[in-house]
Amino acid sequence: MNFQGYIRLLLDNGEKQYADFSQKVANSEYTVIGVRIPLLRKIIKANYRDETLQLTDFELGKYLEVDFSYFAIGLLRCKTVDEQLVFVQRNMKFAKSWAITDMIASYLKKITFEQYWPYFLSNCTNEYVYVRRFAYVFGLKFYRDQRILGVLQYIQKDEDYMVYMGQAWLLATVAICYPDAVYQFLKSGVADHLKRKTISKIKESFRIDDKTKKRFVALR
């Protein structure tokens, strides 16, 4: 199947009502076709080995499902984690939605902290919004690893909503295992919008007890 055939397949499986709903939450300039995520994943799995479906033929920047497919297929075709990291490094600048940064992690092979950390350091202040976001949400895999606390010294004030949401998500998740460290970080004078969003996410967490939540809420 070539790229044009792949687009037709996606368009044939789109649902208008689902597309209208998803368009509102995608928070990007993409057009959403409306292929439900489980079905999209099945389509990707069924076609990623097809050598006639060339990534170089993909027309990026128009359809969310096309760009998501591009990243998923590219990652699935990589044989090693190092190859996947090179692919992400080269291509994440083309991402234009949290749906890509937050969902492609499931296509990454088992990665070590030693492999993640250089990627984070290289990209946490990148000029591209979704590159910066991915540097943080990628770290969610290591929230139990005490070394993830190293991100605290690199978190800088970022006015872009997509980025500081990613920072807050990581901080709130790290707080599950290391609440004192995150508490002291928020207390140290971080940007108000990051503090508020992190505390909000901590309040929503089912893995943090009420006593700890109240302690964080008192920081507001």
Sequence and secondary structure as in RCSB ss.txt:
>XXXX:A:sequence
MNFQGYIRLLLDNGEKQYADFSQKVANSEYTVIGVRIPLLRKIIKANYRDETLQLTDFELGKYLEVDFSYFAIGL
LRCKTVDEQLVFVQRNMKFAKSWAITDMIASYLKKITFEQYWPYFLSNCTNEYVYVRRFAYVFGLKFYRDQRILG
VLQYIQKDEDYMVYMGQAWLLATVAICYPDAVYQFLKSGVADHLKRKTISKIKESFRIDDKTKKRFVALR
>XXXX:A:secstr
  HHHHHHHHHHT  HHHHHHHHHHH SS B     HHHHHHHHHHHTT TTS GGG   SSBHHHHHHHHHHHH
HH SSHHHHHHHHHHHGGG  SHHHHHHGGGGS    HHHHHHHHHHHTT SSHHHHHHHHHGGGGGTTSGGGGG
GGGG      HHHHHHHHHHHHHHTTT HHHHHHHHHTT  HHHHHHHHHHHHH SSS HHHHHHHHTT 
